[in-house]
Amino acid sequence: MTEILVSEVGPRDGLQSIDRVMPLEAKQRWIAAEAAAGVREIEVGSFVPAKLLPQMADTAELVAFAKGIDGLTVVTLVPNAKGAQFAAQAGVDAMSIPFSMSETHSLKNVRKDHPAMLEEIRAAAEIAREHGIHFAVGLSTAFGCTIEGAVSEDQVVRLAEKAVEAGARELSLSDTTGYADPAQVRRLTRKVKAAVGGDLLTTLHLHNTRGLGLANVVAGLEEGITTFDASLGGLGGCPFAPGASGNLVTEDLVLMLNSMGYTTGIDLEKLLKVRNIIEEALPGEPLYGFTPDAGPMLDYKQRVAA
């Protein structure tokens, strides 16, 4: 079966959305434990001003720590070219910049309209190229915006093409607000792939705000998507998109993919134990997911035999 990359975004997307700051030592244990469970890519933080998101103030230290873990791809989010420069100095393997398809959300999130963001993408892409860093653009609010409402699919396609022209080496479609449904995922994935090429659109960043996260994953799989972002315990959401809670739960995603026969390389039993680190470091913080309560299923051969 196809190999699927589960990219853990909890240390960034999860933690930026809660008020408390997780201690550096706990973040390091979280990252190391997920890597030991077989997670091959982790977004460890973002290079944003600490006064805006104090939860991300230790990102450079986390990059240095995570770079010492064999086989782990270390990713950070950058909001602009200045953040890209910090990421390059820290030595990341890959960086991703958010490009809101809703201009209203873009102004709220990074204080830039579409033309200004394209210039930031162009400058960040050049920094990444100079340092040999993989550079991705996340097409945020691609499925709708809690501020602006519906986002035209034609606009998403047009801006995706412009992002590639500006230097994106990879694109993701991001359901920042949890509005996507499977039919929309199929339709928009096809349209963007037809415009930029299937090799460039590889990733879906999905939320489970309305309970459609895993259904949307299946739709993405059917359209050839091979990377899915998820957050341990479903932590997170976008602090600049009202009501956009509920990242896709890493544990539930891994259970589904493994049981469907896809290759993730992730040991679910080990992954479930990583939740203990978050529970200890952030007591009382709501965590989500069905798998932690129900437990792993018997493996496929055992189920067939039964």
CORHUSUL-V985236 format. One line per field, one symbol per residue. phi: phi as a letter, one per 40 degrees, with the letter a starting at -180 (. if undefined). psi: psi as a letter, one per 40 degrees, with the letter a starting at -180 (. if undefined). burial: 1 if it has 24 or more other ideal C-beta (glycine too) atoms within 12 Angstrom, else 0. Layout:
phi = ???
psi = ???
burial = ???
//
This chain:
phi = .ccbccccbdcbcccccbccbcddccccccccccccchcbabcciacbdcccbccbcbdccccdcccccdgcccbbcbcaccccccccccgccabbbcbccccccdcccbgbccdcccccccccccccccbgbcbbbcccfcbhbcccgcbcccccccccccccdchccabbcbcdbgccbdcccccccccccccbhccccbbbbbbbdbgbdccccdccdccgcbbbcabdggchibcbbdgccgcdcdccccdcccccgccbgbccccccccddcccccbdgccbbhccdccgccdcdcccccc
psi = iihhhhhhedecdddeeidihhidddddddddddddeehehhheaigihdddgededfddddddddeehhehhhiiiheaddddddddddfidiihhhhhdhdddddddefiidddddddddddddddddefhhhihhgifdeiheddaihhdddddddddddddeeheiiihhgdefeiiddddddddddddddeidddheihhiifdeeeddddddddddeehehhiihhefhaaheeghegigihhddddddddddeeihdehhdddddeddddddddghehhiiidddddiiiiidddddd.
burial = 000111111111111111000101011111111111111111111111000010111111111011101001111111111011111101111111111111111101110101001101111110110000111111111111111100101011101111110111111111111111010111111111101100011111111110011111111110111111111111111111100111111111111111100101110100110110110011001011101100010000000000
//
